[in-house]
Amino acid sequence: MQPLSVVIVHRDQPKRLVDTIDAFRAQDVPVSITIVDNGSAVMPPVEAADVTVVLAGSNLGFGPAANVGYRAFLADADAGEWVVLAPHDALPEPTCLSHMLGVLAQQPRAGLACADVGDGATPVIDPYFGGILMPASVDEGWEPAGHPHGTLMFARRACLDEIGIFDERYFAYCEEADLALRARSAGWESGLVRGAMVKNPNIGSTAAAIDYLQLRNTLLLVRDHSGRYHAFIRFCIALWHLASGAVVPARRGPYWNLEGRVHGLLDFVRGRFGPPPPHLLVKR
């Protein structure tokens, strides 16, 4: 059986990376793994017959680093129909990949798909709020979704050939939703495979960077796919959330950060995309 191509994006989590590689090696289908390292201070000695390491040299971001792996996959006509994408701390159960392949074999128009993180929620895309979660509608098998999440994501070669790869303006967060909307416009479907389980218990970025990227990128997503009117309304809602959260802490979300939000709004207006301001990435 031809190995399934797997791209893992890594930055500064050597122990978790080793655990993730072991989890993919433990699958009941063979895999060929490409690690794209985003300028880590320490890179464990993981290169082997089934693992290739690509050193990006700096923190490109999740989407741009994933694109390094996607380009290598697309350039190799013998690499198969599907490519898997995951971060350095995704832990798929041993039957996750085979379960997904079995379900996807019955979905000829599926271009993008993701595994089940066990939260009972389905990613959808709202024209004003971008990517949000709704309660799951099925208990097992294929479930249509607005976009796949990036914890463990499959992409079909034919779909990527037609629509392209991640928009690197996003850096991280919302790039999957943008890709799915482009896929939908081209007639491809996105979904979630219930019962194909993966765990991803860690948050690697600072709250300031997460809040910045989620807000700025949601505004970009809404503007590009729903139009400037929807983006204006979303911007006004963000201003309200900023003011009310500053006054009433109970109204803050889990990653609410005043500095991150202010910079996110300003940079959206300025048209500044790509990496967040460096100081927002510094853990305090």
Helices and strands as residue ranges (DSSP letters): E 4-10, H 14-25, E 31-37, E 51-55, H 62-75, E 82-87, E 91-92, H 96-104, E 110-116, E 121-126, E 130-135, E 141-144, E 153-156, H 157-163, H 175-185, E 189-199, H 207-226, H 228-247, G 249-251, H 258-270, G 278-281
